[in-house]
Amino acid sequence: MTYKLTKNIWLSIGAISILTMVTPSFLLADWTINSDFSPAGVRPTLIVKDMVTFNDKVYIAGHDFSGRFRRTEGGYETGVIAKWNPQTRDWETIGTATFQNDHGKSFDASVEGLAVVNNPVTKVDELVVVGSFSHISFQEKNLPASYVARWDGTTWVQFETKELPYRFYDLNLIESFDGTFVVANRQQIFKWDWQNSSWEQFLYVNEDNGSILDLAVSKKDTGSDRLIVGGFFSHINKADVETEGVAYFENGTWHGVGDVSKDWRKRKNVYVYSVLGRKDEIYVGGLFNQMGGKDAKNIAHWDGNQWNAVGKGADNSVSNLTIVDGAPDRNSYLVVGSNFSNTPKGGLIQKSWLATWNLDKEEWEKFSPIIQGWKVKNSLDSLWPTEVNSILPYENGFLVGGKFTGFWEPGDNFNFTGSPNLIRFDYQ
C-alpha cells in the first residue's frame, strides 16, 4: 500500500515499528515512497546485497550482521536469501548460508549475487546465488555448496563438478549469459558448462592489484548477448586487450571500449564500479575524471561510437546504475546510486545517495531523499557506513537495497520515512 501522509503516523511492519513522517512538501520529483517490501519480516539487521524478480516474486540476498554483536558468544555473519510473499505481505527466508571449515567451525558468510538462469537440461528457469559460503541450510537440510548453488523453486541444488578451478572462491558477481551464466570474484570470471558439469576460466585480470567490480549483460538488436565488465584494470585476458576499466565480450571476442590513453598510468586512475548495457550503448559509473580521453566526472555514456559525459557528472563516486523504462505516458530514467554532495543539476541535493537522469530529456532531475546510515549501540562502531548495493526496476518504479535506516528529506525539519535496508519508489 502506498502512503502519502500529511501528519505523523506509526507504521508497523512485521516485527518492527517505524516512525514515518511525510509532509506535502516532501520532494520526490516524479516518485513516491511505497511501504511494501520492508525486510523487517526477515530481520532488521539484514544488509541487502542484491535483488531479482523470479517467477513474478521479488527475491533479496545479503547477510545478517546481528551475530557480530555477540562476539563473546562466537557470533558470525550469516548469508540470507528471502522472497516476498504477496499473499501474506511478508518476507520468507528460503535459505541461510554459512562458511564451515573442515572441523565444522562457522565463519562469516554472505550471499552477494542473484541471477535467473534457464537450465537447458530441464528447460526451466532457476535462481542461482553466489557468495562467500560453503553450505546453504533450508528446512533442516544443510547442503554443501562451494560458493554457488541453485534454487529450483522448492529446494536447493548443488553444482556438482569433479574439481573447482584455481582461485575459485568468494564469488560476488553473477549474470545470465549466452545460454548459461558467468560468476566472478575480484580477479577472474568463470563460465558454467552445463553439458560437462564444469567451470571454465573465462577472463582474468592481467595485473597486480587489478579488480573486477561489476558485470552486466545487454541484448543487442542482432539478438546476441554482450557481456560487459567493469573494474580497475588496464589489460585483460590472454588477448592482452588494452582498456580503461571497462571491456565487453561479444561473438567470441573481447573488446576494449573506445580509445584509451597510451599512458598506462592514466588508465590506472579509472575505477569502474558499475556497468550497464542498453542495446549498443554502455553506461559506466565509478571514480574517474575522464573516459576515453573525454571529460566525464564519475559517470559516462558510450553511445556505440564514442564516450560522452552525462550532464555535469557526479561529484562523488557512482556505485550503481539501473534503467527504469518509461510507460507510454512517462519518461525513462537512469537511476544512479552515489554519495552525492550536490546534485549534478546544481544544488538541489545537499547530500544524497540517489539521483535520476531523464533519458528522454537528457537532464538531471530533482530527487532529494537522503539515506541515513545505521547507528548501532553496543557495537564496535557507532555508525555503520551507508551502502546502496542494488537498484531493481519493479512494476511502476524501482527498489533500493543496501545498508541504511531510511530516508531524510532536506529542509527545515528533516522528515524521516522508509524502512531499514530496502525501500520502494513508485512513479506518481
BELFEN-V286197 format. One record per run of one state. SS is the DSSP state (alpha for helix, beta for strand, coil for the rest). FROM is the first residue (numbers start at 1). TO is the last residue. If there is no record, write none. Layout:
ss: <SS SS>
from: <FROM FROM>
to: <TO TO>
This chain:
ss: <coil beta coil beta coil beta coil beta coil alpha coil beta coil beta coil alpha coil beta coil beta coil beta coil beta coil beta coil beta coil beta coil beta coil beta coil beta coil beta coil beta coil beta coil beta coil beta coil beta coil beta coil beta coil beta coil alpha coil beta coil beta coil beta coil beta coil beta coil beta coil beta coil beta coil beta coil beta coil beta coil beta coil beta coil beta coil beta coil beta coil beta coil beta coil>
from: <1 2 3 9 14 16 21 31 35 39 42 46 55 57 65 66 74 78 86 90 101 106 108 111 120 124 132 135 139 141 145 148 152 156 159 173 178 180 185 188 194 198 206 211 220 225 233 235 237 241 243 246 251 253 257 264 268 271 279 281 288 290 292 294 296 299 303 307 310 318 325 333 341 352 359 363 366 369 373 374 376 383 385 387 395 397 404 406 410 416 418 422 428>
to: <1 2 8 13 15 20 30 34 38 41 45 54 56 64 65 73 77 85 89 100 105 107 110 119 123 131 134 138 140 144 147 151 155 158 172 177 179 184 187 193 197 205 210 219 224 232 234 236 240 242 245 250 252 256 263 267 270 278 280 287 289 291 293 295 298 302 306 309 317 324 332 340 351 358 362 365 368 372 373 375 382 384 386 394 396 403 405 409 415 417 421 427 428>
